[in-house]
């Protein structure tokens, strides 16, 4: 892959990670955890897991591109 393609892919990964973090913040602010119980906790955990996974992939792609 070319360097431009790698950076574009890393940017998409990081945007997904930021979106997942934003969704987790929305869940916390709206109080979905208290209102929906276990469903809210599951939604929060899924959002945080997406943020971690896609953030790590994006960071690794950027680090690999700088070498």
C-alpha positions as CSV (number, residue, x, y, z in Angstrom):
1,X,0.0,0.0,0.0
2,X,1.1,3.5,-0.6
3,X,1.8,6.0,2.2
4,X,-1.3,8.1,1.3
5,X,-3.6,5.1,1.5
6,X,-2.1,4.1,4.9
7,X,-2.7,7.6,6.3
8,X,-6.2,7.7,4.9
9,X,-7.0,4.4,6.5
10,X,-5.5,5.4,9.8
11,X,-7.6,8.6,9.7
12,X,-10.7,6.6,9.2
13,X,-9.8,4.3,12.1
14,X,-9.2,7.3,14.4
15,X,-12.5,8.9,13.4
16,X,-14.3,5.6,14.3
17,X,-12.5,5.6,17.6
18,X,-13.5,9.2,18.3
19,X,-17.1,8.5,17.3
20,X,-17.2,5.5,19.7
21,X,-15.8,7.7,22.5
22,X,-18.4,10.3,21.7
23,X,-21.1,7.7,21.9
24,X,-19.8,6.5,25.3
25,X,-19.9,10.1,26.6
26,X,-23.5,10.5,25.3
27,X,-24.5,7.3,27.1
28,X,-23.0,8.6,30.3
29,X,-24.4,12.1,30.0
30,X,-27.9,10.9,29.2
31,X,-28.0,8.5,32.1
32,X,-28.8,5.5,30.0
33,X,-26.9,3.2,32.5
34,X,-29.3,4.0,35.3
35,X,-32.4,4.1,33.1
36,X,-31.9,0.9,31.1
37,X,-29.8,-1.1,33.5
38,X,-27.8,-3.8,32.0
39,X,-28.4,-2.7,28.4
40,X,-26.9,0.7,29.2
41,X,-23.8,-0.9,30.7
42,X,-23.4,-3.2,27.7
43,X,-23.7,-0.3,25.3
44,X,-21.1,1.7,27.2
45,X,-18.7,-1.3,27.2
46,X,-19.2,-1.9,23.5
47,X,-18.5,1.8,22.7
48,X,-15.3,1.7,24.8
49,X,-14.2,-1.5,23.3
50,X,-14.6,-0.1,19.8
51,X,-12.7,3.0,20.8
52,X,-9.8,1.0,22.1
53,X,-9.6,-1.4,19.2
54,X,-9.9,1.1,16.4
55,X,-7.7,3.6,18.3
56,X,-4.9,1.1,18.7
57,X,-5.1,0.0,15.0
58,X,-5.0,3.7,13.9
59,X,-2.1,4.5,16.2
60,X,-0.2,1.4,15.0
61,X,-0.8,2.4,11.3
62,X,0.5,5.9,11.9
63,X,3.5,4.6,13.8
64,X,4.3,2.1,11.0
65,X,4.0,4.8,8.4
66,X,6.6,7.0,10.1
67,X,9.4,4.4,9.9
